[in-house]
Amino acid sequence: MFSDIDNNNNWLHQVGEVCITTLELLEEKADNVGYVSHADETMKELCIGYLYLLGLCDSQGLLLDKKLPDAVKKNITIH
């Protein structure tokens, strides 16, 4: 589903997989129960939004591993 998955961003894609599974379960629940609760609709919208943004970031290359020069400190906060 996603291209060039970076290990640092792997958890983002794992959350995406959880969203896909959640959407499948919500669809099955709606078919069995015959209606969709407000909470289920909210979860559905959240999952769809997350997957959309994840796909958009991936397609724009924002999730690719970009190597920083060794001179750049990675864990600093700039105020």
Protein Blocks (a to p, Z undefined) as FASTA:
>chain_A
ZZhiafklmmmmmmmmmmmmmmmmmmmmmmmnopacfklmmmmmmmmmmmmmmmmmmmno
pmpccdddfklcfbbcdZZ
